[in-house]
Amino acid sequence: MYSHVINKKVLSAVALTSVILAPSLATGPSAASASSKLMVIITPPHDNPFFAAEATVAIAEAQKLGYQTLSLNNNNDPTTQSNEIGEAISDHAAAIILDNAGAEASIAAIQRAKTAGVPTFLIDREIDATGVAVAQIVSNNFQGAELGGAYFAKVMGEKGDYAEILGLATDTNSATRSAGFLAVLKQIPAMHLVASQAANWDQTTAYNVTQTILQAHPNITGIISLNDTMALGVVAALKAAHKTNVKIVAMDGSPQVVSLIRSGQVSGDVLQPLAVFSKLAVDEANTYIKTGKTGKPEKQLLPCYLITPANAAEVTNFHLAGTP
């Protein structure tokens, strides 16, 4: 029997909304998965609060629905993830909830699970294929980045040199977020992107990358961080360099960065609806296990929300009061 002990506070359930993008290609679960009571939740490492929270929400919802749960860490590594999906298949899991380790590299393992009759429900990150996973439920990263870009331009006074800290090259979210920010900022003639470097969603790497950028471009007045973990490294690097006038806008909506907004160290953040898509994936998996369909399209986008000093006090555990 599988179980998972949750030490963190379980996030509150929220109403669910989605934007339909593509038709579902689901064909129904196997007899084995339909009779199983095990749901496997695979995410990147839980030292990132975002991934810890999405696993916590999914586990709580699955257990509420009567499933045993097994929570695994893919370490953002496709080989580790493939082995874990193999474990889920061997254990005759009813379903897999997955925040994947690579848009292209994850396809084969998810197809293997599908062939074995174990349906996969993706959260947070898409893959470069349709008809393999039953659902791909993600934040509208482009829309969220456009929100962040417009706010970043505002706090920058629509002028100045700025830098961009990118995520993993294998993660489509990094490219999509960058495109969203730049779709806004490239239209502002007095704002200049002088550096764009990857920090692979990692805090220490972001610290080092920011130090390098500051040495090459000491006069920058703004930095975009494409996730909150990297933003923490950016803040630390700016503090070490005694740079107090650099504006920072990030994406995720983590408690740490929300706190930094309230203290004035970060200008703004874009909240991903983590509590929504993690719960929704489990609910759709449950429906699919019982009926052979979800009633939803495969690809579903959920809107993001802007966090500023004006509403940061209303954000709790990746949820902004008054939003779904």
Stockholm file with secondary structure:
# STOCKHOLM 1.0

chainA/1-324         MYSHVINKKVLSAVALTSVILAPSLATGPSAASASSKLMVIITPPHDNPFFAAEATVAIAEAQKLGYQTLSLNNNNDPTTQSNEIGEAISDHAAAIILDNAGAEASIAAIQRAKTAGVPTFLIDREIDATGVAVAQIVSNNFQGAELGGAYFAKVMGEKGDYAEILGLATDTNSATRSAGFLAVLKQIPAMHLVASQAANWDQTTAYNVTQTILQAHPNITGIISLNDTMALGVVAALKAAHKTNVKIVAMDGSPQVVSLIRSGQVSGDVLQPLAVFSKLAVDEANTYIKTGKTGKPEKQLLPCYLITPANAAEVTNFHLAGTP
#=GR chainA/1-324 SS CCCCCCCSCCCCCCCCCCEECSCCCCCCCCHHHHHCCEEEEEESCTTSHHHHHHHHHHHHHHHHTTCEEEEEECTTCHHHHHHHHHHHHHTTCSEEEECCSCTTTTHHHHHHHHHTTCCEEEESSCCSCSSSSSEEEEECHHHHHHHHHHHHHHHTTTCEEEEEEECCTTCHHHHHHHHHHHHHHTTCTTEEEEEEEECTTCHHHHHHHHHHHHHHCTTCCEEEESSHHHHHHHHHHHHHTTCCSCEEEEEECCHHHHHHHHTTSSCEEEECCHHHHHHHHHHHHHHHHHHSCCSSCSEEEECCEEECTTTGGGEETTEETTCC
#=GC SS_cons         CCCCCCCSCCCCCCCCCCEECSCCCCCCCCHHHHHCCEEEEEESCTTSHHHHHHHHHHHHHHHHTTCEEEEEECTTCHHHHHHHHHHHHHTTCSEEEECCSCTTTTHHHHHHHHHTTCCEEEESSCCSCSSSSSEEEEECHHHHHHHHHHHHHHHTTTCEEEEEEECCTTCHHHHHHHHHHHHHHTTCTTEEEEEEEECTTCHHHHHHHHHHHHHHCTTCCEEEESSHHHHHHHHHHHHHTTCCSCEEEEEECCHHHHHHHHTTSSCEEEECCHHHHHHHHHHHHHHHHHHSCCSSCSEEEECCEEECTTTGGGEETTEETTCC
//
